[in-house]
């Protein structure tokens, strides 16, 4: 049973930073949170973005690959990402009141289950971005390292954002799926009655990570801007069917995955050279749409589904959004922008809510999402 929040909690200006599986930089959102009469009142006050230095991004992407970084490199990346966080936070704090900071950390490797054949012998996770660098620069409390407490309680340490989704985006009387399309896709199903014990959440599979890899290999660009390359190609049905046979897609929730599983090297061991770039990108875009739609039909729709809200960078790819709407013809598929929100805010805001809860010593995870034995107060709090 998840312990409920008090009816009222004081207002705080919380700056949350999110570094996702796209490994392209950090999104920051400063928001005012206040618990009033049992409901979370919130307002976005400021948004900011920091693109990782190209060399830092290259090294982070290399570190994600098994054997791609040694202890020396990981130690340096931990400090360098922490300094990047501190730069971003200091810039915001110079212009706005900041009471609390929440850091997601940049995930390097995530092992949510035992798979000895992969060398996965202990359920574990690693995020870099030393929070002490932020604390020292700003002298403001910092909450970080949210995943470890859930892992210790028998969970998979992901997905973590469903707690925030419920607080921020739950709508009475509406069974809503919030679908993030970052590097990896994840869904939070919010029941119409708002019961936290009925929330369902899991990673649906790849979202942008394979598309981004293929685009970078073909053009050098970081992503398929406007979905143009995918729109210009034709879906290879045989390749799509082969990709859809991935064993992760058959696992029941709770489940989580990451770039360590869905890479072009893993998915196309023969290499991408056998396809025209636009056809490969079109097929990978269709793959993301199908994995989401298939997951919904199997695991989500049986609980009832009134609408889907798309968030993350993939929500700004019209080719992907169009394919998703075609794959889910019986339910409205909207973007956060359609409702006056920002797609990129979703995960960042959720970590802000988790930091707000952790500061007050309140549980901020959902065992129904992570598979943990109980809800925990996730996040380590550093005080000035």
C-alpha positions in Angstrom: 0.0 0.0 0.0 1.5 3.4 -1.0 1.4 5.8 1.8 -0.6 8.9 0.7 0.8 12.4 0.8 -0.4 14.8 3.4 -3.3 17.0 2.3 -1.0 20.0 2.2 2.7 20.5 1.6 4.6 23.9 1.2 5.4 25.4 -2.1 8.9 24.9 -3.5 10.7 25.9 -6.7 12.2 22.7 -7.9 14.8 22.6 -10.7 14.9 19.1 -12.3 17.4 17.9 -14.9 16.8 15.0 -17.2 19.5 13.2 -19.3 17.7 10.6 -21.3 18.7 7.6 -23.4 19.2 9.8 -26.4 22.4 11.0 -24.7 22.1 14.3 -26.5 22.2 16.6 -23.5 20.2 17.7 -20.5 16.7 19.3 -20.3 16.0 21.4 -17.3 12.6 22.5 -16.0 12.0 24.8 -13.1 8.6 24.3 -11.6 6.6 25.4 -8.6 5.1 22.5 -6.7 2.6 22.7 -3.9 0.3 20.2 -2.4 -3.1 21.8 -1.7 -6.2 20.0 -0.4 -4.8 16.6 -1.4 -3.9 17.5 -5.0 -0.6 18.6 -6.5 -0.7 22.2 -7.9 2.1 22.8 -10.3 3.4 25.4 -12.8 6.3 25.5 -15.1 8.4 28.6 -14.5 11.4 28.2 -16.8 12.8 25.7 -19.3 16.4 25.3 -20.4 18.5 22.9 -22.4 22.2 22.1 -22.4 23.6 20.1 -25.4 26.5 17.9 -24.4 29.8 18.9 -25.9 30.2 16.6 -29.0 33.3 15.0 -27.5 31.5 14.3 -24.2 28.5 12.8 -26.0 30.8 10.6 -28.1 32.5 9.4 -25.0 29.2 8.7 -23.2 27.9 6.8 -26.1 31.1 4.8 -26.3 30.9 4.1 -22.5 27.4 2.6 -22.9 28.9 -0.1 -25.1 30.2 -3.1 -23.2 34.0 -2.6 -22.8 33.7 0.9 -24.2 35.1 2.6 -21.1 37.5 1.6 -18.3 37.4 2.7 -14.6 39.4 5.8 -15.4 37.1 7.0 -18.2 33.9 6.3 -16.1 35.4 8.2 -13.2 36.1 11.2 -15.4 32.7 11.1 -17.1 31.0 11.1 -13.6 32.8 14.4 -12.8 32.4 16.0 -16.2 28.6 15.3 -16.4 28.3 16.7 -12.9 30.1 19.9 -13.9 27.8 20.2 -16.9 24.8 19.9 -14.6 26.3 22.5 -12.3 26.8 24.9 -15.2 23.1 24.5 -16.2 21.8 24.9 -12.7 24.0 27.9 -11.9 22.7 29.6 -15.1 19.1 29.1 -14.0 19.8 30.1 -10.3 21.3 33.3 -11.4 17.9 34.4 -12.7 15.4 32.5 -10.7 14.7 31.3 -7.2 15.7 27.6 -6.8 14.8 25.8 -3.6 15.6 22.2 -4.6 17.4 20.4 -7.4 16.6 16.9 -8.8 19.1 15.1 -11.0 18.1 12.0 -13.0 21.7 11.2 -13.9 22.9 10.0 -17.2 22.4 6.2 -17.4 25.5 4.3 -18.5 24.2 0.8 -18.0 21.1 -0.7 -16.6 20.7 -4.4 -15.7 17.0 -5.0 -14.7 17.1 -8.8 -14.6 19.4 -11.7 -14.5 20.6 -12.9 -17.9 23.9 -14.9 -17.4 24.3 -15.3 -21.1 24.8 -11.5 -21.3 27.0 -11.5 -18.2 24.2 -10.0 -16.2 24.8 -11.6 -12.8 23.4 -8.9 -10.5 20.5 -6.6 -10.9 22.1 -3.2 -11.0 22.3 0.2 -12.6 24.8 3.0 -13.1 24.2 6.7 -13.6 26.9 9.3 -13.9 26.8 13.0 -13.0 28.3 13.7 -9.5 25.7 15.7 -7.5 28.2 17.2 -5.2 29.4 19.4 -8.0 25.9 20.9 -8.2 25.6 21.2 -4.4 29.0 23.0 -4.1 28.2 25.4 -6.9 24.7 26.4 -5.8 24.5 25.6 -2.1 21.0 24.3 -2.7 19.8 20.8 -1.6 20.2 18.2 -4.3 18.3 14.9 -4.7 19.9 12.3 -7.1 20.4 8.6 -7.7 16.7 7.8 -7.7 16.9 4.2 -9.0 19.1 2.4 -6.4 16.5 2.3 -3.5 13.9 0.7 -5.8 16.5 -1.9 -6.9 17.2 -2.7 -3.3 13.5 -3.2 -2.6 13.4 -5.8 -5.4 12.3 -3.5 -8.2 13.9 -3.0 -11.6 14.8 0.6 -10.9 12.6 1.7 -13.9 10.4 3.1 -15.1 10.6 5.8 -12.4 8.5 8.5 -13.9 5.0 6.9 -13.5 4.8 8.3 -10.0 5.1 11.8 -11.4 2.8 11.0 -14.3 0.1 10.1 -11.9 0.5 13.3 -9.9 0.9 15.5 -12.9 -1.2 14.1 -15.7 -3.9 11.8 -14.1 -7.4 12.9 -15.2 -10.5 11.7 -13.3 -12.7 9.5 -15.4 -10.1 9.1 -18.2 -8.0 5.9 -18.7 -4.9 7.6 -20.2 -1.7 6.2 -21.5 1.3 8.5 -21.4 3.8 7.3 -24.0 7.3 8.6 -23.9 9.3 8.5 -27.1 12.9 9.1 -26.1 15.8 6.9 -26.9 13.7 4.1 -25.4 9.9 4.1 -25.4 7.9 3.7 -22.1 4.3 3.9 -21.2 2.4 4.8 -18.1 -1.2 3.7 -18.0 -3.2 5.9 -15.6 -6.5 4.4 -14.4 -9.7 6.4 -14.6 -10.1 6.1 -10.8 -6.6 7.4 -10.0 -5.7 4.3 -7.9 -1.9 4.3 -7.6 -1.9 0.5 -7.1 -3.5 0.0 -10.5 -1.0 2.1 -12.5 0.7 0.1 -15.1 4.1 1.1 -16.6 6.9 -0.5 -18.6 9.3 0.1 -21.4 7.7 -0.7 -24.7 11.0 -1.1 -26.5 13.1 1.2 -28.7 11.7 4.6 -29.6 14.4 6.9 -31.2 17.6 5.0 -30.4 17.7 2.8 -33.5 16.4 5.5 -35.8 19.0 7.9 -34.5 21.8 5.4 -35.0 20.7 4.8 -38.6 20.4 8.5 -39.4 23.8 9.2 -37.8 25.4 6.5 -39.9 23.8 7.6 -43.1 24.0 11.4 -42.8 25.9 12.4 -39.7 22.9 14.1 -38.2 21.8 13.3 -34.7 18.2 12.5 -35.5 15.6 12.3 -38.3 14.7 16.0 -38.3 11.0 16.3 -39.1 10.8 12.6 -39.9 11.8 13.4 -43.4 14.2 10.6 -44.1 11.8 8.0 -42.7 9.0 9.5 -44.8 11.1 9.2 -48.0 11.7 5.5 -47.6 9.7 2.3 -47.9 9.2 -0.2 -45.0 11.0 -3.5 -45.5 8.3 -6.0 -44.3 10.7 -8.9 -44.0 13.1 -6.9 -41.9 10.3 -5.5 -39.8 9.0 -9.0 -39.1 12.5 -10.1 -38.0 12.9 -7.2 -35.7 9.5 -7.8 -34.1 10.6 -11.3 -33.1 12.9 -9.8 -30.4 12.4 -11.7 -27.1 12.1 -8.6 -25.0 8.8 -7.7 -26.7 7.3 -11.0 -25.4 8.2 -10.4 -21.7 5.3 -9.4 -19.5 5.4 -6.2 -17.4 7.0 -5.0 -15.2 9.9 -4.8 -17.5 12.5 -2.3 -18.6 15.2 -2.1 -21.2 17.8 0.3 -22.7 20.4 1.0 -25.3 22.5 -1.9 -24.1 19.8 -4.2 -25.7 18.5 -2.2 -28.6 21.5 -1.2 -30.8 22.0 -1.6 -34.5 24.9 -3.9 -33.8 22.6 -6.2 -31.8 19.6 -5.9 -34.2 21.5 -6.0 -37.5 24.7 -8.0 -36.9 25.2 -8.1 -40.7 25.4 -4.3 -40.7 23.0 -1.7 -42.2 24.7 -1.7 -45.6 22.1 -3.9 -47.2 19.4 -1.3 -47.2 19.0 2.2 -48.6 19.3 4.6 -45.7 15.8 6.0 -46.2 14.3 2.5 -46.3 16.1 1.4 -43.1 15.0 4.5 -41.3 11.4 4.0 -42.5 11.5 0.4 -41.3 13.0 1.3 -37.9 10.3 4.1 -37.5 7.6 1.5 -38.3 9.3 -0.8 -35.8 8.9 1.7 -33.0 5.3 2.3 -33.9 4.5 -1.4 -34.0 6.3 -2.2 -30.7 4.2 0.5 -29.0 0.9 -0.6 -30.6 1.5 -4.3 -30.0 2.4 -3.6 -26.3 -0.9 -1.7 -25.9 -3.0 -4.4 -27.5 -1.4 -7.1 -25.3 -0.9 -5.4 -21.9 -2.7 -2.0 -21.8 -6.0 -2.1 -23.8 -7.5 -5.0 -21.7 -7.6 -2.5 -18.7 -9.4 0.1 -20.7 -7.9 2.9 -22.8 -9.5 6.2 -23.7 -6.6 8.2 -25.1 -2.8 8.2 -25.7 -0.6 11.2 -25.0 2.8 11.3 -26.7 5.8 12.9 -25.1 9.5 13.0 -25.7 11.5 13.9 -28.8 9.7 11.3 -30.9 6.4 13.2 -30.5 8.0 15.8 -32.7 8.6 13.3 -35.5 5.5 13.5 -37.7 6.3 10.3 -39.6 6.5 8.3 -36.3 3.3 10.0 -35.0 1.4 9.2 -38.2 2.6 5.5 -38.1 1.4 5.3 -34.4 -2.0 6.7 -35.3 -2.3 4.2 -38.1 -1.3 1.3 -35.7 -3.8 2.5 -33.1 -6.8 3.3 -35.1 -9.4 2.9 -32.3 -8.0 5.3 -29.8 -7.2 9.0 -30.0 -3.5 9.6 -30.1 -2.5 13.2 -29.1 0.7 14.9 -28.3 1.4 17.0 -25.2 1.4 20.0 -27.5 -2.2 19.3 -28.4 -3.1 19.8 -24.8 -1.0 22.9 -24.3 1.9 21.1 -22.6 5.5 20.4 -23.8 6.5 16.9 -24.8 10.0 17.4 -23.6 8.9 18.4 -20.1 7.3 15.1 -19.1 10.2 13.1 -17.8 12.0 16.1 -16.4 8.9 17.2 -14.5 8.4 13.7 -13.1 11.9 13.7 -11.5 11.0 17.1 -10.1 8.0 15.6 -8.4 10.1 12.8 -7.1 12.6 15.2 -5.7 9.9 17.2 -4.0 8.5 14.0 -2.4 12.0 12.8 -1.3 12.7 16.2 0.4 9.6 15.6 2.5 10.5 12.0 3.2 7.5 10.6 1.3 7.5 7.5 -0.9 7.8 8.4 -4.5 7.8 5.2 -6.5 5.1 2.8 -7.7 5.7 -0.9 -7.1 3.1 -1.7 -9.8 5.5 -0.1 -12.3 8.9 -1.3 -11.1 7.9 -4.6 -9.5 9.4 -3.7 -6.1 8.1 -5.2 -2.9 7.1 -1.8 -1.6 7.1 1.9 -2.4 10.3 3.6 -1.3 11.6 7.1 -0.7 13.9 7.1 -3.8 16.8 9.5 -4.1 19.8 10.5 -2.0 19.5 14.0 -0.5 22.6 16.2 -0.3 22.2 19.3 2.0 24.4 22.4 2.0 
